[in-house]
């Protein structure tokens, strides 16, 4: 069995081939003889490419192969229920995403253009930072970014990027699809996973000694759940984004093994659901 954990970004610059500071990481976790093992931890720019393929499209190609059990992405898969009625279904939302025009210089629309296209009005909305039920239920006490907020610390660019990816990938997405043996996409949220494990979700991002110490605490806990090769261990010590990719992988494991800690409610048919591992 193989799972991917993907730490995502709504900043189109992070997807450029020539960037030296991409925050988009992909973790590969496998299970042989029942033990989870971290096999690979790479930035999206390291995915194989042909004919100068953009890193965003390389990730789409990787997911379209469906040679994995589940892949979890740290980004919103849908919108709050009150905005979903205009699309009829989640597939209707993805169809809308396929028809949004944006500059060829970027792989997905910017946040403001996205909100205007899908909601039909310029941001900010009213209320300005609407949340989904899953964000309230699965991430208590966490300062969650609204999927449609375009101001300071915006969530809309991440939503635009992820929905573009989902629309282009065309593979099964949980919780709308669940009866598949391979290639299932899952929504993850590393901070929610840490809270579920009764760990602090704050202070581990950055290059300070305190941040590195906080990452060490998380990695020490991870080592009780999964085998971490020493070389990949060091990548997580140096980068919170690399560490988040590994945390995302546990969301994919939880869904495909049927052990999601907080099961989806009926509203998930519109809003989607964040998966956390028990």
BELRABEL-V426499 format. One line per field, one symbol per residue. ss: DSSP state (~ for helix, > for strand, _ for the rest). phi: phi as a letter, one per 40 degrees, with the letter a starting at -180 (. if undefined). psi: psi as a letter, one per 20 degrees, with the letter a starting at -180 (. if undefined). A space follows every 50 residues. Layout:
# BELRABEL-V426499
ss = ???
phi = ???
psi = ???
This chain:
# BELRABEL-V426499
ss = _>>>>>>____~~~~_________>>>>>>>>__>>>>>>>>>~~~____ ____~~~~~~~~~~_____>>>>_______~~~~_____~~~~~~~~~__ __________~~~~~~~~~_____________~~~~~~____________ _____~~~~~~~~~~~~~~___>__________>>>>__~~~~~~~____ ________~~~~~~~~~~~~~~____>>_~~~~~~~~~_~~~~~~~~~~~ ~~~~~~___>_______~~~~__>__>_
phi = .bbbbbcbacccccccccccbdbcbbbbbbbbfgccaccaabcdccccbb fgdcdccccdcdcccfcacabbbcaccabddcbcccbgaccccccdccbc cadccbcacccccccccccgaccccbccbcbcccccccbcgbcccccbcb ccfcbccccdcccccccccgbdbcccbacacagccbcbadcccccccfbc cbgbchbccccccccccccccdccbacbddccdcccccacccccccdddc cccdcccgbccbcccccccbcgaccbcc
psi = qpqqpoorqjohhiiqhjqjkpjoqppppqopkipppohqoqqhiiqqqq lkpqhghhgggghhhkkqgqpppmqpiarqhiiihiihrhhhghgghijp qrqiiqirqrgghgghghhjqqqqaoqhmqqrhhhhhilpjpnppqhjpj bpmqighggggghggghhgkrqpqjhphmqiqkpqqprnhghggghjlqp jqjjpajrhgghhhhhgghhghiihqpoqhhhghghhhohggghgghhhh gggggiikkphnqqahiihgiapppqq.
